[in-house]
Amino acid sequence: MKAFIEYVVKALVDHPEQVDVKEVDGERVVVFEVRLNPADIGKVIGKSGRTIMAIRTLLTSAAAKHSKRAMLEIIEPESGRPKGGEESPSEHAD
């Protein structure tokens, strides 16, 4: 399943060398954490989240064959875009 995610995500992005998929295995749930270039996040998510939903649907089907649940998360870098309501200090300079 990890190889499948890597293959699909690398085919979608402009910086495939920066794609990193980490598998966190639990008893019945497997979480796949995808880290990639911040500029490529929109390409993986797609319009209205359709691309990521399609990948998750295929992943869920593959995991069901192994009697597991699978989750796919895109991990954004800490220094990424500011969260809602936060402003940079330069915006308050008078």
N, C-alpha and C positions, 0 to 999 in steps of 0.2 A: 504494500500500500504506500509506503514511503517513496519507493521508486516511481510509482505512478504519479504522486503529487509533484515530485521533483520534475518529472518529464513534462507534465502539463504546464506547470508554472513557468519553467524555463522557456517553453515554447511561446508563452504570452508576453514576456518582458523584454526590455531593451538591454538589460544588464544581467544575463543569465549566470554569469560568474559570481554574482553577489547573492544568489538564491541559496538559503540555508534552511533545511527542513530538519527539525528535531522531533523525535518520537518520544513521548512520555507515556509509558505503559502502566496501566493499572490492572486490577483484576478483570473487570469487564469493560473498561473504557480505555481507549487509546486516544491521546490528544496529540495532534500534529501541529507544531508551532512553526510557522513560516516567517522567516525574516528575509527582507529583500530591500533593494534600493527604494527610498521614499518616493522617487519619481515613478516607480513602477506599481505602486499600490493600487492606483486607480485602474490600471489595466487588468489586474487580477480580480478586482471587485466587479468591474464592468458597469454598464448603465443599470441603474436601479438595483445593483447587486446581483444581476442575473448570472454573470460568469461564476462568481464565487458560490452561488446557490447550486449551479449545475455541477461544479466540482464536488461540493458537499454531498449532493444526491448520489453521485457515482461512488464516492467514498463510503457512504452509508450502506450502499448495496454490497460493496466488496467486504466490508466489515461484518455484515450480517451472515455471510457465508462462513465466517470464522467464529460465529456466536459472540461477537463483540459489538460494542458501540464505538463509533469513531467521531471525533470532533476535529474541526480544522479552524485554527485561529491565525490571523495575521498579526504579528507582533510589530508594533510601530516603535521606532527608536525613541528613547527618552527625550532627545533633543529635537524631536520632530515639530510638528505644528503646535502652536499654543492651544490650550484647551479653552473652551467657551468661557467668556467673561474675563480672561486674563489679558492684561495689556502689558506691553514692554515698557520699561522705565523711560525710554526716550519719548514716548507719546505724552508724557506729563511735563516735559521740559518747557519752561516759559521763556 
